[in-house]
Amino acid sequence: MRLGKLGFLAGLLAPLLSLMALQDRPELVRTEIVTIETALRVPFVSRLPVAGPKGSVFVQAVWEAHGQQKFSVLEITADGEVGRTYDVSSQVSVRPWEVRFTVDSSGSVYCFETWPKEEETGPPVYVFESGAFKEKVILSKSFRPRRMFVTPNRTWIFAGHTPSQSGSTATEDSHGVLYEFRSNGKFLREIEVSDSSSGDEKKPERFEIAMDLDLSHLVGDRDGSFFLVRPGSSPLVLKFDASGQLVAKRQTPPQEGTAVLNALLDDQGRLVLDRAGFRRAGGEASNAPRLLTVLDASNLDTVMEATYAERGGYLFAVRGGEYFFLAHPDPLRLEIHRVRQF
């Protein structure tokens, strides 16, 4: 009974201790807002911003025309101008919410379907270069991709999960996977998620990754190494080297009521986690402060943490000591928010 009371008190004290810890962290302040004028003259929804080369950011824009949903990927340059526009809806036949994309180091765009209709075939990947559609590649292995990284060797690494027999997102017969393919769609290998040689010990971790892959983040580095960031108030970060070997694993300090909204590498090669309050089941919003956690990419140690009072915006780049957020304040306009520590 006494242990139960102690556990109850610990639960009450946890938010207070988190607040006290936050008071020792520096605060980020917004210094500039850059308005982005797009060619779209109808209300649109933006989703899935992805950092591109030379300070650019790519974002999916979804709108309705003649009773049909249309969507493109917009390139936004570092100075806030709209560059190339990739007309994705002219190539795919699925809903916008069933398509995700990534960008390689040269600015090419790769769109992939997350729920392939034919389970006996692999999901398609649509490749765009210089603003134009290049090719459609069918992956040679059936699975449900959620994240993609194009390596320096031009191979494709996907984080996803296998289809479950019941058809749901993740069950006991579904597990998280990391697959590598050639750029022609040929399957190369499965990358082991666990560093354990015991099959019994691998199964729980693979199952957990399948459960949260829709919210996880796959971050690739220029040397071919990559990171898998699992969400939660105390996110788990897994680092793999260019050969696919798991080389580091770290549970980051907890911040109750937050989840990882995005993860990226800054201009110093450090891993940055944008941890924001989320809406719980039932619609109740978390009041947890937004927290930026910076990790040393080599050993995943925490380098620094800072708070940011603004809840809006999506972190897409960190360079020169500045944090860049993409915001969508109204249905017709995008903004870049420049934020700095003071």
C-alpha positions as CSV (number, residue, x, y, z in Angstrom):
1,M,0.0,0.0,0.0
2,R,2.8,2.3,0.9
3,L,4.5,1.7,-2.5
4,G,1.3,2.6,-4.2
5,K,1.1,5.9,-2.4
6,L,4.7,6.7,-3.3
7,G,4.0,5.9,-6.9
8,F,0.9,8.2,-6.8
9,L,3.0,11.0,-5.3
10,A,5.7,10.5,-7.9
11,G,3.1,10.9,-10.6
12,L,1.9,14.2,-9.1
13,L,5.4,15.5,-8.8
14,A,6.6,14.6,-12.3
15,P,5.0,17.6,-14.0
16,L,6.4,20.0,-11.4
17,L,9.9,18.6,-11.7
18,S,9.7,18.9,-15.5
19,L,8.7,22.6,-15.1
20,M,11.5,23.3,-12.8
21,A,14.0,21.7,-15.2
22,L,12.6,23.8,-18.1
23,Q,13.3,27.0,-16.1
24,D,17.0,26.3,-16.5
25,R,16.9,26.0,-20.2
26,P,17.4,29.0,-22.6
27,E,14.4,30.3,-24.5
28,L,14.1,30.7,-28.3
29,V,12.6,33.9,-29.6
30,R,11.1,34.6,-33.1
31,T,13.0,37.4,-34.8
32,E,11.6,37.6,-38.3
33,I,8.6,36.4,-40.4
34,V,9.0,35.9,-44.1
35,T,5.7,35.7,-46.1
36,I,5.6,33.2,-49.0
37,E,3.4,34.0,-51.9
38,T,2.4,30.8,-53.8
39,A,0.8,30.6,-57.3
40,L,-2.2,28.9,-55.7
41,R,-5.3,31.1,-55.6
42,V,-7.5,28.6,-53.7
43,P,-7.4,27.6,-50.0
44,F,-4.9,24.7,-49.6
45,V,-3.5,22.5,-46.8
46,S,0.2,22.1,-46.3
47,R,1.8,18.9,-44.9
48,L,5.0,17.0,-44.6
49,P,7.7,19.8,-44.9
50,V,11.1,18.3,-45.9
51,A,14.4,20.1,-45.8
52,G,16.2,20.4,-49.2
53,P,19.6,21.5,-50.3
54,K,21.0,25.1,-49.9
55,G,18.5,26.0,-47.2
56,S,15.4,25.2,-49.2
57,V,12.3,23.4,-47.9
58,F,9.8,21.3,-49.8
59,V,6.2,21.0,-48.7
60,Q,3.1,19.1,-50.0
61,A,0.2,21.4,-50.9
62,V,-3.3,19.9,-51.2
63,W,-6.4,21.7,-52.6
64,E,-9.7,20.9,-54.3
65,A,-10.5,21.6,-57.9
66,H,-13.7,20.6,-59.7
67,G,-14.6,18.3,-56.9
68,Q,-11.3,16.4,-56.9
69,Q,-8.3,16.7,-54.6
70,K,-5.1,17.9,-56.2
71,F,-1.7,18.0,-54.7
72,S,1.8,19.2,-55.6
73,V,5.2,19.4,-53.9
74,L,6.4,23.0,-53.7
75,E,10.1,24.0,-53.5
76,I,10.6,27.1,-51.3
77,T,14.1,28.6,-51.5
78,A,16.1,30.0,-48.6
79,D,14.9,33.5,-49.3
80,G,11.2,32.6,-49.2
81,E,10.6,32.4,-53.0
82,V,8.7,29.5,-54.5
83,G,10.9,27.6,-56.9
84,R,9.9,24.5,-58.8
85,T,6.5,22.9,-58.4
86,Y,6.1,19.1,-58.8
87,D,2.6,18.1,-60.0
88,V,2.2,14.8,-58.1
89,S,-1.5,14.3,-58.5
90,S,-1.1,14.0,-62.3
91,Q,1.0,10.8,-61.8
92,V,-0.7,9.0,-58.8
93,S,-4.2,7.8,-58.4
94,V,-4.4,7.6,-54.6
95,R,-5.5,10.2,-52.1
96,P,-2.9,12.8,-50.9
97,W,-2.9,11.4,-47.4
98,E,-1.6,8.1,-48.8
99,V,1.5,9.7,-50.3
100,R,4.7,10.8,-48.6
101,F,7.9,12.1,-50.1
102,T,11.6,12.8,-49.4
103,V,14.2,14.9,-51.1
104,D,17.8,13.9,-51.9
105,S,21.0,16.1,-51.7
106,S,20.5,17.4,-55.3
107,G,16.8,18.4,-54.8
108,S,15.2,15.5,-56.6
109,V,11.8,14.5,-55.1
110,Y,10.7,10.9,-54.4
111,C,7.0,10.3,-53.7
112,F,5.9,6.9,-52.5
113,E,2.6,5.3,-51.6
114,T,2.2,4.3,-48.0
115,W,-0.7,1.9,-48.5
116,P,-0.1,-0.1,-51.7
117,K,-3.4,-1.6,-52.9
118,E,-2.0,-4.8,-54.3
119,E,-0.2,-6.7,-51.5
120,E,1.4,-9.1,-53.9
121,T,3.4,-6.3,-55.5
122,G,5.7,-3.7,-53.9
123,P,4.7,0.0,-53.4
124,P,5.5,2.4,-56.3
125,V,8.0,5.3,-56.0
126,Y,7.5,8.4,-58.3
127,V,10.8,10.2,-59.1
128,F,10.8,13.9,-60.1
129,E,13.8,15.9,-61.2
130,S,14.2,19.6,-62.1
131,G,10.5,20.2,-61.7
132,A,9.4,17.3,-64.0
133,F,8.3,13.7,-63.6
134,K,11.1,11.3,-64.5
135,E,10.0,7.7,-63.7
136,K,7.8,5.4,-61.7
137,V,9.7,2.5,-59.9
138,I,7.9,-0.5,-58.4
139,L,9.7,-1.9,-55.3
140,S,10.3,-5.6,-55.5
141,K,9.2,-6.3,-52.0
142,S,5.7,-5.9,-50.4
143,F,5.5,-3.8,-47.3
144,R,4.0,-0.5,-46.1
145,P,6.7,2.3,-46.2
146,R,6.5,5.3,-43.9
147,R,9.9,7.0,-44.2
148,M,12.6,7.1,-46.9
149,F,16.2,8.1,-47.1
150,V,18.3,8.3,-50.3
151,T,21.9,7.4,-49.5
152,P,25.0,8.9,-51.1
153,N,25.3,5.7,-53.1
154,R,21.8,6.4,-54.5
155,T,20.3,3.4,-52.8
156,W,16.9,3.8,-51.0
157,I,16.4,3.0,-47.4
158,F,12.8,2.7,-46.1
159,A,11.4,2.5,-42.6
160,G,8.0,0.7,-42.7
161,H,6.1,-2.3,-41.5
162,T,4.9,-5.6,-43.0
163,P,1.2,-6.0,-43.7
164,S,-0.7,-7.7,-40.9
165,Q,-3.0,-10.5,-41.6
166,S,-5.9,-8.5,-40.1
167,G,-5.2,-5.5,-42.3
168,S,-4.6,-3.1,-39.4
169,T,-1.6,-0.9,-39.0
170,A,0.3,-3.0,-36.6
171,T,-0.6,-6.3,-34.8
172,E,1.2,-9.3,-33.4
173,D,1.8,-10.5,-37.0
174,S,3.1,-7.2,-38.2
175,H,6.6,-5.8,-37.4
176,G,8.7,-2.8,-38.2
177,V,11.3,-3.1,-40.9
178,L,14.2,-1.2,-42.4
179,Y,14.6,-2.2,-46.1
180,E,17.3,-1.1,-48.6
181,F,16.6,-1.1,-52.4
182,R,18.5,-0.2,-55.5
183,S,17.2,2.8,-57.4
184,N,15.6,0.4,-59.9
185,G,13.4,-1.1,-57.2
186,K,15.4,-4.3,-56.7
187,F,15.5,-5.4,-53.0
188,L,19.0,-5.4,-51.5
189,R,18.6,-6.3,-47.8
190,E,16.8,-6.0,-44.5
191,I,18.6,-3.9,-41.9
192,E,18.3,-5.4,-38.4
193,V,16.7,-2.9,-36.0
194,S,18.1,-4.6,-32.8
195,D,21.7,-5.1,-31.8
196,S,20.8,-8.3,-30.1
197,S,21.6,-11.7,-31.6
198,S,18.7,-13.3,-29.8
199,G,15.5,-13.7,-31.9
200,D,13.4,-13.6,-28.8
201,E,14.8,-10.3,-27.8
202,K,14.4,-8.8,-31.2
203,K,10.7,-9.5,-31.5
204,P,9.4,-7.0,-28.9
205,E,11.5,-4.1,-30.3
206,R,10.4,-4.8,-33.9
207,F,6.8,-4.9,-32.7
208,E,7.1,-1.6,-30.9
209,I,8.6,0.1,-34.0
210,A,5.7,-1.2,-36.1
211,M,3.3,0.4,-33.6
212,D,4.8,3.9,-33.9
213,L,6.3,4.1,-37.3
214,D,3.6,6.4,-38.6
215,L,5.1,9.0,-36.1
216,S,8.7,8.0,-36.2
217,H,11.4,9.9,-38.2
218,L,14.2,8.6,-40.4
219,V,17.0,11.1,-40.7
220,G,19.9,10.5,-43.2
221,D,23.4,12.0,-43.0
222,R,25.8,12.9,-45.9
223,D,28.1,10.1,-45.0
224,G,25.4,7.5,-45.4
225,S,24.7,6.9,-41.7
226,F,21.1,7.4,-40.5
227,F,19.0,7.8,-37.4
228,L,15.6,6.3,-36.5
229,V,13.8,8.4,-33.9
230,R,10.9,6.8,-32.2
231,P,8.2,9.2,-30.7
232,G,7.1,9.6,-27.2
233,S,7.7,11.8,-24.2
234,S,11.2,10.2,-23.8
235,P,12.1,9.4,-27.5
236,L,14.4,6.5,-28.3
237,V,17.1,7.3,-31.0
238,L,18.8,4.6,-32.9
239,K,21.9,5.4,-35.0
240,F,23.1,3.2,-37.9
241,D,26.3,3.5,-39.8
242,A,26.6,3.5,-43.6
243,S,26.8,-0.3,-43.6
244,G,23.5,-0.6,-41.7
245,Q,25.0,-1.6,-38.4
246,L,23.4,-0.3,-35.2
247,V,26.2,1.7,-33.6
248,A,24.4,3.8,-30.9
249,K,21.2,3.8,-29.0
250,R,19.9,6.4,-26.5
251,Q,16.8,7.2,-24.6
252,T,16.5,11.0,-24.5
253,P,15.5,12.9,-21.3
254,P,11.8,12.8,-20.7
255,Q,9.4,15.7,-21.2
256,E,5.9,14.7,-20.3
257,G,3.1,15.6,-22.6
258,T,5.3,16.0,-25.7
259,A,6.0,13.9,-28.9
260,V,8.7,14.4,-31.6
261,L,7.1,16.6,-34.3
262,N,10.3,16.5,-36.4
263,A,13.9,15.4,-36.4
264,L,16.7,16.7,-38.5
265,L,20.5,17.4,-38.7
266,D,21.7,21.0,-38.3
267,D,24.6,22.6,-40.2
268,Q,27.0,21.2,-37.5
269,G,25.8,17.7,-38.1
270,R,24.0,17.5,-34.7
271,L,20.6,15.8,-34.4
272,V,17.8,18.2,-33.4
273,L,14.5,16.9,-32.0
274,D,11.5,19.3,-32.1
275,R,9.3,18.0,-29.2
276,A,5.9,19.6,-29.0
277,G,2.7,19.1,-27.1
278,F,0.2,16.8,-28.8
279,R,-3.5,16.2,-28.7
280,R,-4.4,13.1,-26.6
281,A,-7.1,10.6,-27.4
282,G,-10.4,12.2,-26.8
283,G,-9.3,15.6,-28.1
284,E,-7.6,17.0,-25.0
285,A,-4.6,19.1,-26.0
286,S,-1.4,18.9,-24.0
287,N,-0.1,22.1,-22.3
288,A,3.5,20.9,-22.3
289,P,6.0,23.5,-23.4
290,R,7.7,23.1,-26.8
291,L,11.3,21.8,-26.4
292,L,14.2,21.6,-28.8
293,T,16.7,18.9,-27.9
294,V,20.1,18.9,-29.6
295,L,22.1,15.6,-29.6
296,D,25.7,14.9,-30.5
297,A,25.3,12.8,-33.6
298,S,28.3,10.6,-32.8
299,N,27.3,9.3,-29.3
300,L,23.7,10.7,-29.0
301,D,24.6,12.6,-25.8
302,T,22.4,15.7,-25.1
303,V,24.3,18.8,-26.1
304,M,21.7,21.4,-25.2
305,E,18.0,22.0,-24.8
306,A,15.9,25.1,-25.3
307,T,12.2,26.0,-25.0
308,Y,10.1,27.8,-27.7
309,A,6.8,29.5,-26.7
310,E,5.2,29.4,-30.1
311,R,3.1,26.2,-30.8
312,G,2.7,26.8,-34.6
313,G,5.2,26.1,-37.3
314,Y,7.2,23.1,-38.4
315,L,11.0,23.0,-37.8
316,F,12.8,22.3,-41.1
317,A,16.3,23.7,-40.7
318,V,18.9,24.8,-38.1
319,R,21.9,26.8,-39.4
320,G,24.1,29.6,-38.2
321,G,22.5,29.5,-34.8
322,E,19.0,30.1,-36.2
323,Y,16.0,27.8,-36.2
324,F,13.7,28.0,-39.2
325,F,10.0,27.0,-39.0
326,L,7.5,26.7,-41.8
327,A,4.0,28.0,-40.7
328,H,0.6,28.0,-42.4
329,P,-1.2,30.9,-40.7
330,D,-4.2,31.0,-43.1
331,P,-5.5,28.8,-46.0
332,L,-3.8,31.0,-48.6
333,R,-0.4,31.9,-47.2
334,L,2.8,30.2,-45.9
335,E,5.4,31.8,-43.7
336,I,9.0,31.1,-42.6
337,H,9.7,32.0,-39.0
338,R,13.3,32.7,-38.1
339,V,14.0,32.0,-34.4
340,R,17.1,32.6,-32.3
341,Q,18.3,32.0,-28.8
342,F,18.8,35.1,-26.6
